[in-house]
Amino acid sequence: MRELEKRYAADYRVRCLGSAQEARTALGELAAAGEQVALVLAGELQGETSGTALLAEVQHAHPQAQRVLLVGWGRLTDPLVGDAVFDAISRGRLDHFLIAPSHPPDEEFHQGVSSSLARWAEGGQRAPHTVEVIGRTWSGRASELREVLGRCALPHRFHLATSQQGRALIAAAGTTRLPLIVMPDGHVLEDPSDAEIAQASGTTIDPDGDHFDLVIVGGGPAGLSAGVYGSSEGLRTLVIDSGGIGGQATASSAIRNYLGFPRGVSGGELARRAYQQAWVFGTRFALMQRVTGLAQQRDGIALTLSSGGVAIGRAVILAMGARYRLLGVEPLEALRGAGVFYGAAASEAPTVCGGEVFVVGGANSAGQAALHLAHYARQVTLVVRASSLDIGMSHYLVQQIGATPNIEVRTDTEVVDGGGDGWLEHLTLRRRGTLEEEVVKADDLFLMIGAKPHTDWLPPVVERDDGGFVLTGHDVGGAAFEALGRRPLAMETSVPSVLAAGDVRHGSVKRVASAVGEGSIAIQLVHRLVSA
């Protein structure tokens, strides 16, 4: 208790309770008073009640609170304890675990506590350095700006101009031109372009035609990994992305099976850490800049940018990733940002409190989104075209979804219509293979319905499969390599010295860890190319 109060009492009210019943009473009183609980720590045993059972009860009264089980150091290697913790996390009964604190100061313990508090703060849009967005409506340009900030992995919150906080921010900014963005340092942007946002956030440079050892197209997990390894191994490296950092991974609210993060990590946090790591090693970034052309030149591979600039690399890695496919239902597309979102489950979750939420998709990102939204919404319905979740989703996620009481799974189902007056109000669901339709009440819809690679801009010389994914290695024709007297390298495209990594590559495993691995492997191949 003394250790917790000494560290956190200045910013949080710390209460230490002697039994599970005392904890239940206190949590109920706090809920009745409308007070937020950031973190609940519980030992393995609370009298006759297990710590996991007590933590499972917390979600009912305080769904946004972080729930952490304290495990004794000597119990960490006990397989029975490990199985119990894994089962509890898989079933949504707790968020993660910490080793019980040792003699003070136990900095490893406090690092875990601080990480939990940071996750609670970001989930409730209370994180430090949060960008404020003010708009007249939820949709339109205000929605686009929120998407841009999400792609830059920047914590942000939205205010209607007519709200109390919105009016205060507009008055402080001294302007009525909307939408408005207020950066954490107080800098005000009036109806900014995407490039202006990236410039103000300090995450972009303008390539000036300089030559680089390596140019990476795409700032998702594969591109960031290649940036880290390329720069750390002495290659002059540039990363270009038409959006921000993190790619589609930023839509993931909790990646639990990524190596080295036993308590999980959000896609946004992983992207920010990777960006900072690459930046420290010397990687340069050109964000909010779209590559429009690729051509071989005598001095390297030239990449033409929409801004008019040109970046030339001795080698190029294509790591553009893929984007969610559009649903194509016109009434719902008109409500983008007003209850209809592509991805964005992490940033929009606080707005769905108490609502009826639908998530469309059958892959891991959809499962992670449903679990995250279940902490806020009254009911989450996962709509899946396939006949089973197991077809496209990791087993641990399927287990956790099945054990979450306010998540319903509807397989063999698709969304075919919907609408609302300024905000989503209803959806029409159709049972696949039949004409059976049902109109349901819906407050929010999150769409994560398959991947389409960002390869439309590539010239025909870069060979792709029927789905647009880039062919590499033995899958490409050998004509361009015959003059070089060699076969293409494992991740090399049909254009010599141009490689592909991550989700954009034909045959890749669509997982964050796999993309990171391919980014690092690609650097070893780049060394062979630039040293030849």
TIMISE-35906 format. One line per 3 residues: their letters; for each residue x, y, z of C-alpha. Coordinates in nm, 2 decimals. Example, Ala and Ser with C-alpha at 12.3 -4.5 7.8 and 13.67 -1.06 7.14 Angstrom:
% TIMISE-35906
as> 1.23/-0.45/0.78 ~ 1.37/-0.11/0.71
END
This chain:
% TIMISE-35906
mre> 0.00/0.00/0.00 ~ 0.28/0.24/0.09 ~ 0.46/0.17/-0.23
lek> 0.14/0.24/-0.44 ~ 0.05/0.56/-0.25 ~ 0.40/0.70/-0.26
rya> 0.41/0.67/-0.64 ~ 0.05/0.74/-0.75 ~ -0.14/0.92/-0.48
ady> -0.06/1.26/-0.63 ~ -0.27/1.18/-0.94 ~ -0.49/0.89/-0.83
rvr> -0.69/0.79/-0.52 ~ -0.54/0.46/-0.40 ~ -0.74/0.22/-0.19
clg> -0.61/-0.10/-0.04 ~ -0.88/-0.34/0.08 ~ -0.85/-0.65/0.29
saq> -1.10/-0.89/0.14 ~ -1.29/-0.96/-0.18 ~ -1.61/-0.85/-0.02
ear> -1.47/-0.51/0.08 ~ -1.35/-0.47/-0.28 ~ -1.69/-0.56/-0.42
tal> -1.85/-0.30/-0.19 ~ -1.61/-0.03/-0.27 ~ -1.64/-0.09/-0.65
gel> -2.01/-0.08/-0.62 ~ -2.01/0.25/-0.43 ~ -1.77/0.40/-0.69
aaa> -1.99/0.29/-0.97 ~ -2.30/0.43/-0.80 ~ -2.12/0.76/-0.76
geq> -2.02/0.77/-1.13 ~ -1.65/0.76/-1.05 ~ -1.40/0.61/-1.29
val> -1.17/0.33/-1.18 ~ -0.84/0.31/-1.37 ~ -0.68/-0.01/-1.23
vla> -0.77/-0.30/-1.00 ~ -0.49/-0.52/-0.87 ~ -0.58/-0.85/-0.70
gel> -0.37/-1.13/-0.55 ~ -0.42/-1.49/-0.66 ~ -0.63/-1.56/-0.35
qge> -0.88/-1.33/-0.17 ~ -0.99/-1.55/0.11 ~ -1.22/-1.81/-0.05
tsg> -1.24/-1.61/-0.37 ~ -0.98/-1.64/-0.64 ~ -0.82/-1.32/-0.78
tal> -0.93/-1.41/-1.13 ~ -1.30/-1.45/-1.01 ~ -1.29/-1.11/-0.84
lae> -1.13/-0.94/-1.14 ~ -1.40/-1.09/-1.37 ~ -1.66/-0.92/-1.16
vqh> -1.50/-0.58/-1.21 ~ -1.60/-0.55/-1.58 ~ -1.97/-0.53/-1.49
ahp> -1.94/-0.21/-1.29 ~ -1.62/-0.06/-1.44 ~ -1.58/-0.19/-1.80
qaq> -1.29/0.04/-1.88 ~ -1.08/-0.04/-1.57 ~ -0.76/-0.24/-1.62
rvl> -0.77/-0.57/-1.43 ~ -0.44/-0.71/-1.32 ~ -0.36/-1.03/-1.13
lvg> -0.06/-1.03/-0.89 ~ 0.13/-1.35/-0.92 ~ 0.40/-1.45/-0.66
wgr> 0.76/-1.47/-0.80 ~ 0.79/-1.83/-0.70 ~ 0.47/-1.92/-0.88
ltd> 0.58/-1.79/-1.22 ~ 0.72/-2.12/-1.34 ~ 0.43/-2.33/-1.22
plv> 0.26/-2.46/-1.53 ~ -0.08/-2.48/-1.35 ~ -0.06/-2.11/-1.27
gda> 0.04/-2.03/-1.63 ~ -0.25/-2.23/-1.76 ~ -0.49/-2.05/-1.52
vfd> -0.37/-1.71/-1.62 ~ -0.39/-1.78/-1.99 ~ -0.74/-1.92/-1.95
ais> -0.85/-1.62/-1.76 ~ -0.71/-1.38/-2.02 ~ -0.85/-1.58/-2.30
rgr> -1.20/-1.57/-2.14 ~ -1.18/-1.20/-2.08 ~ -1.17/-1.23/-1.70
ldh> -0.85/-1.02/-1.66 ~ -0.63/-0.80/-1.88 ~ -0.29/-0.91/-1.78
fli> -0.07/-1.01/-1.48 ~ 0.22/-0.87/-1.28 ~ 0.47/-1.03/-1.05
aps> 0.38/-0.92/-0.70 ~ 0.61/-0.64/-0.58 ~ 0.93/-0.71/-0.40
hpp> 1.12/-0.49/-0.15 ~ 1.09/-0.12/-0.26 ~ 1.17/0.02/-0.50
dee> 1.05/-0.25/-0.74 ~ 1.08/-0.06/-1.07 ~ 0.97/-0.36/-1.28
fhq> 0.65/-0.37/-1.09 ~ 0.59/0.00/-1.13 ~ 0.67/-0.02/-1.50
gvs> 0.38/-0.27/-1.53 ~ 0.15/-0.05/-1.33 ~ 0.24/0.25/-1.53
ssl> 0.18/0.06/-1.85 ~ -0.17/-0.04/-1.73 ~ -0.25/0.32/-1.64
arw> -0.13/0.44/-1.98 ~ -0.35/0.19/-2.15 ~ -0.65/0.30/-1.95
aeg> -0.58/0.66/-2.02 ~ -0.54/0.60/-2.40 ~ -0.85/0.39/-2.41
gqr> -1.05/0.67/-2.25 ~ -0.89/0.94/-2.46 ~ -0.71/1.08/-2.16
aph> -0.36/1.01/-2.28 ~ -0.10/1.28/-2.26 ~ -0.02/1.46/-2.59
tve> -0.37/1.41/-2.72 ~ -0.47/1.60/-3.03 ~ -0.81/1.78/-3.01
vig> -1.03/1.78/-3.32 ~ -1.34/2.01/-3.34 ~ -1.59/1.98/-3.62
rtw> -1.95/2.08/-3.70 ~ -2.05/1.71/-3.76 ~ -1.91/1.37/-3.70
sgr> -1.89/1.29/-4.07 ~ -1.72/1.47/-4.37 ~ -1.38/1.62/-4.33
ase> -1.39/1.58/-3.95 ~ -1.41/1.21/-4.00 ~ -1.12/1.22/-4.25
lre> -0.90/1.41/-4.01 ~ -0.96/1.15/-3.74 ~ -0.86/0.88/-3.98
vlg> -0.54/1.07/-4.07 ~ -0.45/1.11/-3.70 ~ -0.52/0.74/-3.65
rca> -0.29/0.65/-3.94 ~ -0.02/0.86/-3.77 ~ -0.08/0.67/-3.45
lph> -0.16/1.00/-3.27 ~ -0.40/0.98/-2.97 ~ -0.69/1.22/-3.04
rfh> -1.04/1.30/-2.93 ~ -1.33/1.47/-3.12 ~ -1.56/1.74/-3.00
lat> -1.87/1.88/-3.18 ~ -1.84/2.26/-3.22 ~ -2.17/2.29/-3.03
sqq> -2.04/2.10/-2.72 ~ -1.91/2.28/-2.41 ~ -1.55/2.16/-2.47
gra> -1.58/2.24/-2.84 ~ -1.69/2.59/-2.78 ~ -1.41/2.64/-2.53
lia> -1.14/2.51/-2.77 ~ -1.27/2.73/-3.05 ~ -1.27/3.04/-2.83
aag> -0.91/2.96/-2.71 ~ -0.80/2.92/-3.07 ~ -0.95/3.25/-3.18
ttr> -1.10/3.12/-3.50 ~ -1.43/2.98/-3.63 ~ -1.29/2.81/-3.93
lpl> -1.37/2.44/-3.90 ~ -1.28/2.17/-3.87 ~ -1.01/2.27/-3.63
ivm> -0.71/2.07/-3.49 ~ -0.53/2.17/-3.17 ~ -0.19/2.00/-3.13
pdg> -0.06/1.91/-2.79 ~ 0.19/2.20/-2.80 ~ -0.10/2.44/-2.86
hvl> -0.04/2.48/-3.23 ~ -0.37/2.54/-3.41 ~ -0.45/2.41/-3.76
edp> -0.75/2.54/-3.94 ~ -0.90/2.29/-4.19 ~ -0.56/2.14/-4.25
sda> -0.44/1.92/-4.53 ~ -0.30/1.57/-4.45 ~ 0.05/1.69/-4.52
eia> 0.01/1.99/-4.28 ~ -0.10/1.75/-4.00 ~ 0.20/1.53/-4.06
qas> 0.43/1.83/-4.06 ~ 0.28/1.97/-3.74 ~ 0.32/1.63/-3.57
gtt> 0.69/1.62/-3.66 ~ 0.67/1.29/-3.85 ~ 0.76/1.39/-4.20
idp> 1.03/1.54/-4.42 ~ 1.03/1.63/-4.79 ~ 1.26/1.41/-5.00
dgd> 1.47/1.64/-5.22 ~ 1.59/1.40/-5.48 ~ 1.88/1.27/-5.27
hfd> 2.01/0.92/-5.33 ~ 1.95/0.66/-5.06 ~ 2.09/0.31/-5.01
lvi> 1.73/0.19/-4.95 ~ 1.39/0.34/-5.00 ~ 1.10/0.17/-4.83
vgg> 0.74/0.23/-4.96 ~ 0.51/0.17/-4.67 ~ 0.52/0.26/-4.30
gpa> 0.34/-0.05/-4.15 ~ 0.51/-0.32/-3.95 ~ 0.71/-0.46/-4.24
gls> 0.83/-0.11/-4.35 ~ 0.91/0.00/-4.00 ~ 1.10/-0.32/-3.93
agv> 1.30/-0.27/-4.25 ~ 1.37/0.09/-4.15 ~ 1.50/-0.01/-3.81
ygs> 1.72/-0.29/-3.94 ~ 1.83/-0.10/-4.25 ~ 1.94/0.21/-4.06
seg> 2.09/0.02/-3.77 ~ 2.31/-0.17/-4.02 ~ 2.44/0.14/-4.19
lrt> 2.21/0.18/-4.48 ~ 2.09/0.54/-4.56 ~ 1.72/0.47/-4.54
lvi> 1.40/0.65/-4.63 ~ 1.05/0.54/-4.55 ~ 0.76/0.68/-4.76
dsg> 0.40/0.64/-4.68 ~ 0.08/0.79/-4.82 ~ -0.07/0.79/-4.47
gig> 0.12/0.77/-4.14 ~ 0.29/0.50/-3.95 ~ 0.17/0.15/-3.85
gqa> -0.05/0.07/-4.14 ~ -0.35/-0.15/-4.08 ~ -0.20/-0.26/-3.75
tas> -0.31/0.07/-3.59 ~ -0.66/-0.06/-3.60 ~ -0.57/-0.34/-3.35
sai> -0.65/-0.24/-2.99 ~ -0.47/-0.53/-2.83 ~ -0.21/-0.76/-3.00
rny> -0.16/-1.03/-2.74 ~ 0.05/-1.28/-2.93 ~ 0.34/-1.05/-3.03
lgf> 0.68/-1.17/-2.90 ~ 0.81/-0.98/-2.60 ~ 0.48/-0.83/-2.49
prg> 0.33/-1.07/-2.25 ~ 0.06/-0.82/-2.14 ~ -0.02/-0.73/-2.50
vsg> 0.03/-0.41/-2.70 ~ -0.19/-0.19/-2.91 ~ -0.12/-0.14/-3.27
gel> -0.08/0.23/-3.22 ~ 0.17/0.19/-2.94 ~ 0.37/-0.07/-3.13
arr> 0.38/0.17/-3.43 ~ 0.50/0.47/-3.22 ~ 0.77/0.26/-3.06
ayq> 0.89/0.13/-3.39 ~ 0.89/0.48/-3.54 ~ 1.10/0.62/-3.26
qaw> 1.34/0.33/-3.28 ~ 1.39/0.38/-3.65 ~ 1.43/0.75/-3.61
vfg> 1.70/0.71/-3.35 ~ 1.90/0.49/-3.59 ~ 1.87/0.76/-3.86
trf> 1.58/0.65/-4.08 ~ 1.42/0.94/-4.26 ~ 1.05/0.96/-4.31
alm> 0.83/1.11/-4.58 ~ 0.47/1.07/-4.46 ~ 0.15/1.18/-4.62
qrv> 0.32/1.15/-4.96 ~ 0.20/0.91/-5.22 ~ 0.43/0.73/-5.46
tgl> 0.30/0.75/-5.81 ~ 0.57/0.58/-6.02 ~ 0.86/0.34/-6.01
aqq> 1.13/0.32/-6.28 ~ 1.47/0.17/-6.32 ~ 1.75/0.42/-6.39
rdg> 2.12/0.38/-6.43 ~ 2.19/0.51/-6.08 ~ 1.91/0.32/-5.91
ial> 1.53/0.28/-5.87 ~ 1.35/0.61/-5.91 ~ 1.03/0.67/-5.71
tls> 0.81/0.96/-5.82 ~ 0.60/1.13/-5.55 ~ 0.26/1.30/-5.58
sgg> 0.43/1.61/-5.44 ~ 0.66/1.62/-5.74 ~ 0.97/1.50/-5.57
vai> 1.18/1.20/-5.66 ~ 1.35/0.96/-5.43 ~ 1.62/0.73/-5.57
gra> 1.73/0.41/-5.40 ~ 2.00/0.16/-5.48 ~ 1.73/-0.09/-5.36
vil> 1.36/-0.06/-5.29 ~ 1.13/-0.26/-5.05 ~ 0.76/-0.25/-5.13
amg> 0.58/-0.28/-4.80 ~ 0.26/-0.09/-4.88 ~ 0.04/-0.35/-4.70
ary> -0.33/-0.38/-4.77 ~ -0.64/-0.18/-4.68 ~ -0.99/-0.29/-4.57
rll> -1.22/-0.35/-4.86 ~ -1.52/-0.11/-4.89 ~ -1.86/-0.25/-4.80
gve> -2.01/-0.08/-5.10 ~ -2.35/-0.01/-4.94 ~ -2.42/0.35/-5.04
ple> -2.64/0.45/-4.75 ~ -2.37/0.33/-4.51 ~ -2.08/0.49/-4.70
alr> -2.26/0.82/-4.66 ~ -2.24/0.77/-4.28 ~ -1.86/0.72/-4.26
gag> -1.74/0.88/-3.94 ~ -2.10/0.91/-3.81 ~ -2.14/0.56/-3.67
vfy> -1.97/0.38/-3.96 ~ -1.60/0.32/-3.93 ~ -1.33/0.13/-4.12
gaa> -1.10/0.00/-3.85 ~ -1.07/0.27/-3.58 ~ -1.20/0.05/-3.30
ase> -0.93/0.17/-3.06 ~ -0.98/0.55/-3.12 ~ -1.36/0.54/-3.14
apt> -1.43/0.30/-2.86 ~ -1.51/0.56/-2.59 ~ -1.79/0.70/-2.81
vcg> -1.99/0.37/-2.81 ~ -2.06/0.34/-2.43 ~ -2.38/0.16/-2.37
gev> -2.46/0.12/-2.74 ~ -2.54/-0.16/-2.98 ~ -2.22/-0.22/-3.18
fvv> -2.16/-0.43/-3.49 ~ -1.82/-0.55/-3.61 ~ -1.79/-0.70/-3.96
gga> -1.50/-0.93/-4.03 ~ -1.36/-1.27/-3.96 ~ -0.98/-1.21/-3.91
nsa> -0.78/-1.13/-3.60 ~ -0.82/-0.76/-3.63 ~ -1.20/-0.79/-3.62
gqa> -1.18/-1.02/-3.32 ~ -0.95/-0.78/-3.13 ~ -1.19/-0.50/-3.21
alh> -1.49/-0.68/-3.08 ~ -1.32/-0.76/-2.76 ~ -1.20/-0.41/-2.71
lah> -1.54/-0.26/-2.79 ~ -1.71/-0.50/-2.55 ~ -1.55/-0.30/-2.26
yar> -1.76/0.00/-2.37 ~ -2.07/-0.12/-2.55 ~ -2.38/-0.28/-2.41
qvt> -2.38/-0.54/-2.68 ~ -2.13/-0.62/-2.96 ~ -2.23/-0.84/-3.26
lvv> -1.96/-0.99/-3.47 ~ -2.09/-1.04/-3.83 ~ -1.89/-1.31/-4.02
ras> -1.95/-1.42/-4.38 ~ -1.77/-1.76/-4.31 ~ -1.94/-2.05/-4.15
sld> -1.70/-2.04/-3.85 ~ -1.47/-1.80/-3.67 ~ -1.19/-2.07/-3.67
igm> -1.15/-2.03/-4.04 ~ -0.97/-1.70/-4.02 ~ -0.91/-1.62/-3.66
shy> -0.65/-1.73/-3.40 ~ -0.77/-1.99/-3.15 ~ -0.70/-1.77/-2.84
lvq> -0.92/-1.50/-2.98 ~ -1.20/-1.74/-3.07 ~ -1.19/-1.87/-2.71
qig> -1.20/-1.52/-2.56 ~ -1.49/-1.41/-2.78 ~ -1.69/-1.72/-2.68
atp> -1.63/-1.64/-2.32 ~ -1.73/-1.27/-2.34 ~ -2.10/-1.25/-2.24
nie> -2.18/-0.93/-2.43 ~ -2.04/-1.05/-2.77 ~ -2.27/-1.23/-3.01
vrt> -2.13/-1.40/-3.32 ~ -2.35/-1.43/-3.63 ~ -2.18/-1.65/-3.89
dte> -2.29/-1.70/-4.26 ~ -2.42/-1.34/-4.24 ~ -2.35/-1.01/-4.42
vvd> -2.46/-0.65/-4.40 ~ -2.66/-0.55/-4.70 ~ -2.82/-0.22/-4.61
ggg> -2.86/0.04/-4.33 ~ -2.90/0.40/-4.25 ~ -2.98/0.68/-4.01
dgw> -3.05/1.05/-3.98 ~ -2.71/1.20/-3.94 ~ -2.58/0.90/-3.74
leh> -2.62/0.52/-3.79 ~ -2.95/0.39/-3.65 ~ -3.01/0.06/-3.82
ltl> -2.86/-0.22/-4.03 ~ -3.01/-0.49/-4.25 ~ -2.85/-0.83/-4.21
rrr> -2.89/-1.11/-4.46 ~ -2.83/-1.48/-4.40 ~ -2.60/-1.60/-4.68
gtl> -2.76/-1.85/-4.92 ~ -3.11/-1.74/-4.84 ~ -3.33/-1.44/-4.89
eee> -3.39/-1.41/-4.52 ~ -3.32/-1.05/-4.40 ~ -3.35/-0.88/-4.06
vvk> -3.34/-0.51/-3.97 ~ -3.16/-0.45/-3.64 ~ -3.10/-0.15/-3.42
add> -2.73/-0.03/-3.45 ~ -2.55/0.26/-3.30 ~ -2.20/0.19/-3.45
lfl> -2.06/-0.03/-3.73 ~ -1.69/-0.12/-3.75 ~ -1.58/-0.27/-4.08
mig> -1.28/-0.50/-4.12 ~ -1.37/-0.71/-4.43 ~ -1.06/-0.83/-4.60
akp> -0.75/-0.69/-4.76 ~ -0.68/-0.53/-5.09 ~ -0.32/-0.45/-5.15
htd> -0.20/-0.10/-5.23 ~ -0.05/-0.19/-5.56 ~ -0.26/0.00/-5.82
wlp> 0.02/0.25/-5.88 ~ 0.28/0.00/-5.97 ~ 0.39/-0.03/-6.34
pvv> 0.29/-0.35/-6.53 ~ 0.66/-0.47/-6.51 ~ 0.60/-0.55/-6.14
erd> 0.42/-0.88/-6.17 ~ 0.12/-0.95/-5.94 ~ -0.13/-1.22/-5.88
dgg> -0.50/-1.20/-5.96 ~ -0.57/-1.03/-5.63 ~ -0.31/-0.76/-5.69
fvl> -0.05/-0.90/-5.45 ~ 0.32/-0.87/-5.56 ~ 0.49/-1.19/-5.68
tgh> 0.84/-1.26/-5.56 ~ 1.12/-1.52/-5.58 ~ 1.04/-1.83/-5.78
dvg> 0.69/-1.70/-5.86 ~ 0.82/-1.43/-6.10 ~ 0.93/-1.46/-6.46
gaa> 1.31/-1.47/-6.51 ~ 1.35/-1.26/-6.82 ~ 1.48/-0.95/-6.64
fea> 1.73/-1.16/-6.45 ~ 1.88/-1.36/-6.74 ~ 2.10/-1.06/-6.84
lgr> 2.22/-1.05/-6.48 ~ 2.31/-1.42/-6.48 ~ 2.12/-1.50/-6.17
rpl> 1.77/-1.60/-6.03 ~ 1.56/-1.35/-5.83 ~ 1.63/-1.36/-5.46
ame> 1.36/-1.50/-5.23 ~ 1.17/-1.17/-5.18 ~ 1.28/-1.00/-5.50
tsv> 1.01/-0.89/-5.74 ~ 1.02/-0.91/-6.12 ~ 1.22/-0.59/-6.12
psv> 1.58/-0.65/-6.00 ~ 1.67/-0.47/-5.67 ~ 1.30/-0.42/-5.59
laa> 1.18/-0.64/-5.31 ~ 0.84/-0.69/-5.14 ~ 0.77/-0.76/-4.77
gdv> 0.47/-0.80/-4.55 ~ 0.10/-0.82/-4.64 ~ 0.15/-0.68/-5.00
rhg> 0.35/-0.99/-5.10 ~ 0.18/-1.29/-5.25 ~ 0.18/-1.58/-5.01
svk> 0.27/-1.38/-4.70 ~ 0.12/-1.47/-4.36 ~ -0.11/-1.18/-4.27
rva> 0.02/-1.13/-3.92 ~ 0.21/-0.84/-3.76 ~ 0.49/-1.06/-3.64
sav> 0.53/-1.22/-3.99 ~ 0.54/-0.87/-4.15 ~ 0.81/-0.76/-3.90
geg> 1.01/-1.07/-3.97 ~ 0.99/-1.02/-4.35 ~ 1.10/-0.66/-4.31
sia> 1.42/-0.77/-4.12 ~ 1.49/-1.06/-4.37 ~ 1.46/-0.82/-4.66
iql> 1.75/-0.62/-4.52 ~ 1.98/-0.92/-4.55 ~ 1.88/-0.95/-4.92
vhr> 1.93/-0.57/-4.97 ~ 2.29/-0.60/-4.84 ~ 2.36/-0.87/-5.11
lvs> 2.21/-0.64/-5.37 ~ 2.39/-0.32/-5.28 ~ 2.73/-0.49/-5.23
a> 2.71/-0.68/-5.56
END
